[in-house]
Amino acid sequence: MNVELISRRPATPSNRPPLLFVHGAWSGAWIWEEHFLEYFAARGFDAYAPSLRAHGGSGSERPLRWIPISDFVEDVARVAATLGRPPIIVGHSMGGLIVQHYVRTHEVEGTALLCSVPPGGIARSSLRVARHHPLAMLKVNLTMSLRPLIDHLGIAHHLLSSPSMPLDRFRPYQARLRDDSFRAFMDMLALGLPGKPTTRAPVLVLGAGDDFLFDEHDVRATAAAYGVEAEIIPGLGHTVMLEPAWESVAERLGAWLDAHWPAHG
């Protein structure tokens, strides 16, 4: 099975651990390529972003609808094994839940969770979406497809972006979004939750002030599970790496990286 892997490396090799970015639902490695890979390569990190199976340019032997979270964890493990040393792993949204599973059984240098699915799952988020977009959520359950949540420009913008993201700027991103696994959706609700965190590596938990999918309560629940303080970056929507103010979250992640893994440490 082919796995798409997008990478950027610093102009001058450094001793810093590799960064492994794990995307969330509906997207692929491309979501990190827009800004983050170049940004962190310029800060001295080898930066890697795989597309999970059946996402982006990655293949799959199993139909997308029935791919469980555990298969996506295997994808991350397969890529991480090629990096030569344990990575600092960064997960966004569904990718955050995948990362939470991964760090239970694999060594990492550090973990950053951005607008992540909380360890307790997406029940609160799903109810919030159902209240605001009942017809789309009904279609999700009737068709066993997550496409109804991203097919309509207005709904996708509301779920994934902040009010500061112009519709015309968001439109090309929405055009790249694809359906996702209904089995993974069920795993995120209840069937595949990660359990009590066990990692002893440094953990950063960041949320976005205008994130509709995972609000401040969800972000603080994630942070509490790891025994750290949540940080909420104002003015950003869920897809923080594509927002007009994406640099604010990149700078905060960069400062955390510099504090733990200085360039000449």
N, C-alpha and C positions, 0 to 999 in steps of 0.2 A: 504494500500500500504506500503510495507516494504521499509525503508530507511537505507542503509548501513551507519554506522557511525564509523569511526576509531578515537580513542582518546588516548592520552598519558597524564599522570599526573605527577607532580613533586614528588620527594621522600618525601618532606616535604610540607604539605599544606601551601599556602600563601594567602595573601589578594588581590592578583592581579586579574584583571578581566579575564574572560575566553577569549581565542583566538578562533575564528571561521574562518576556512580557506575554501574558495569557489573556486573550480577548474574551469578550462575553458573547451573549446570544445575538443572532442575526448578522454578525460581522465576520471578520477574518483578520489575518495579520495586517492587512492594509490599514486598519484603523490606527495602528501604532506607527505606520510608515509615514503618515501625513506630517507629523511633527516630532514625535517622541524619539524615534530611533536616531535621527540625526542629532537631536538635542543632547542626548546622553552619550552618544559617541564623541561629541565635541567636549564632553566633560571627562573623557578618558575611560569610558566603559565599552567593552564589546557588547553590543545590544542585539538581541535576537527576538524575533516574534514568529512563532509558528501559527499556521492556520490549523485548527482542530479538524479532525476527519469530517469530510462532507461540508467543510467551510472553505471559503476562498478557493485556492488551487489544490486543496488536498482531497484525495480520493477516500472511498469507504467501501468496504465489503458488505456493510449492513445498511439498509435503508435509513435515511436521515431520521425519519419519524421515530424509530425505535432505538436510537443510540442512547445508552445510559451514560450518566456522569462518569462512571468507572472507566468507560472506554476513552473519554477525553483525558482522564487522569493518566491513562497509559500513554496517550500521545505526548503529554508533557514529559513523562518519565523517559520516553524514547529519545526526545530531543535533548533533554538535560544530560543524558548519559554520553552525549557526543561532545560536550563542552569542555571536558578535561578537568573540571573542578566543580564543586557545588556552586550553583548560581545564587544570586539575589533574585527572588522570584516575585513578580508584580502581577497581580490578578485584578481584573476589572469585571464587576457585575457577576454574571455566571462564572466567568473566569476566576473570580475571587473564591467561589465555592470549590471550584476544581483545585485551586491552590491550597485551600484548607484541607482537602483530602490528601493532596500530594505531600504536604509537610508532615503529616502524621506518620508516614512510612519512609520518607527520604530526607537526606541531609540537605540543608540549605544554609547559605550564609546569612540570609535575612529574608523577611517577607513583608511586602507592602500590599495592602488591600485597598483598592480605590472603588468607592461606590459599590461595595461588594454585597452579594447575597449574604445575609447574616447566618450564623451557624444554626439558628432556629428555623431557617427557611423563609419562604416567600408568601406565607399565608396573609400577613398584613398587607403586603404590596399588592397581591392578587385581588383582595377585597377592595382596595383603594382604586385599582384599575377598573374593576367591575362596576363600582359606583359611578365613576366618571364616564366610562365607555362600555355600557352594558351590552350593546349589540355586538361590538367587536369581541368582547369576552365570551359571549354566548357562541359566536362563530368558532372561537378557539376550541371550545369544548365539543361542539357538534362535529367539527371537521378534524379534530385531533391535529391541529396545525397552529403554529404561532404566527402565521402570515397575516391574519386579520389585524394584528396590532401594529403592523408596519406598512401595510399596503396604502393606507390613506395618509396623505402628506400631513394633514393637520393633527391626526392622532399620533403619528410617529414623532412629530415635532414636540407635541405636548409631553410624551413619555420620555423622550431622549434628550431634549434640548432645553435651554433656558430661554426666557423671553428676550434676552439680548441677542439670540441667534436669529438673524433675518431668515425668513422662509426661503428666499432665493439662494442664500448661502447653504442652507440645510438640504435643499432639494437634491444636489448631486450625491450627497451622502445617503439620503433615503433611497436613491436609485440603486445603490450598491448593496443595500440590505437584502437578506434572503431569509426564507423560512428556517425554522430551527426545530430541534427535536422535542416532540411532545413527551417522550419518555423522560428526557432530561427535565422538562417542566414538572413532571410528576415527582421526580427525584428531589427537585428543589422545594416542592411543597412538603413532602414527608418521606418519600421512599429511600432517598439517598443522602441524608444529612450527615455531616462529618463527625458528630459527637464532640466530646470534650477536647479542646486543643491541647497538644502535647509539645509543640515546638519550643525550644529554649533559645532560639536565635532571635535577634532584634525584630520587632514587629512595628509597622507603621499602619495606622488606620485613618484614611482620609475620606471625607464625604463632601458633597457639593450642596451649597445652600439652596439651589433651585432644582434639586433632583426630585422628580415626582416619584420615581420607582422605589428608591430607598431613601427615606427621609431621615432626619436627624435621630429619631428614635431607633431606627434600624442600624444606623452607623454606630451609635453609642452602644447598642447591644453587641455588635461585633467587637468593638474595642474592649468592652467589659469582659467578654469571654477570654480575651488574650491578656487581660490585666494591664492594659495601656489606656491612655487618654485619647479619645477621638478628637480629630481636628476637622472642622467644617470650613471649607473654602467658599466664601460668599460669591454670588453672582454667576455660578456655573451650573449647567444642567448635567444630566446623567453621563453623557458621553464627554467627559471632561477633556479628553485628548483632542477633541475636534472643536471645542468651544472657542469663540473669539478671544477669551481670556485664558486659553489653555496654558500659557506660560506661568500663571500663578500657581497651578498645581504642580507643574514640572519643576518650578523653582523650589517648592516645599519638599518635593521628593528628592531633588538634588541636594538640598541642605541636609536632609536626613542621611543620605548616602555619604556626603562629605564628612559628617560627624562620626560615622561608624567606620568608613573605609576611606581615609584620606588618601589623596593622590600619591603621596610618598611615604605612606605608613608601613 
